[in-house]
């Protein structure tokens, strides 16, 4: 199972690890897309452009390398 907290991902091999990560604020990766909203938008707005481009790449977006931060935020808020 994979778990995520903001932009940090962890691969979990046991339920004990999952319990520890949940206590630290991690959620299962499948739940991540369901928990979007204002707080998620604020989280990505504080990210630097390199992290935003990495997130765009992870989400399968194309043409992100030429975008500035504001454009990346606009594109990613629809995806995340």
N, C-alpha and C positions, 0 to 999 in steps of 0.2 A: 504494500500500500504506500501511496505517496501522500505526504501532508505538507501544508503550506501555511506560512504566517507572513503576511505582506509579500515580499518578493523572495523569501527564503524557503526553499523546498528541501524536504528530508524524505529519504526512503526508509520506511519502517519495516522491520523484519519480525517484530514480536508485539504482542498486545501490551507488554510492560513498557516498551518504548513509546507506543501510541499513547498510553495513559500519561506518561511524562510529558510528551509533546502537547497533548491537549491541555494539560495544566499550565503550560507555557504560552497558550494562546493559538496553537496550531489547529487547523481543521483538515479533514480529508480533502484531497484535491478535487474530487467530484463535487463537493459542497461549495467550493470556492466561487464558482461562477454564479451560484444562487445567492450569495451574500454580497451583492453589489449595491451601490447606492452612494449617498453623499459622503460617508466616511471613506469609502474606497476611492472616490474621486479626490478627496483631500489627500489621501495617502500617495496617490500617484503624482499629484501636483507638487509634492515635495521631493520627488525623485529627480536625479540628474539625467541629462539627455542620453548618456550611455546606457543607463538602466532602462530608460523608456524605449530605446531602440532594441535592447535585448528583449524586453517584454513584447514589442511588436513582432520580433522575429519568432519568439515562442508561440505567438498566436497566429502565425502563418500569414502575416500581412506582407504585402509587397510594396516597394517604392518608399519605404520608411526612411531609408538612409539619407534622402535629400530633404527631409522635413525638419523644421525647427521645433523647439520645445512646445510652443503653443499648438502647432499643427499636430504634433504627436499626441498631446493631451486630448485634443478634439477627436482624433481617430480612436484612441485607446478607450475613451470613456464609453464609446459605443460597443466595444468588444469586451471589456472587462466587466 
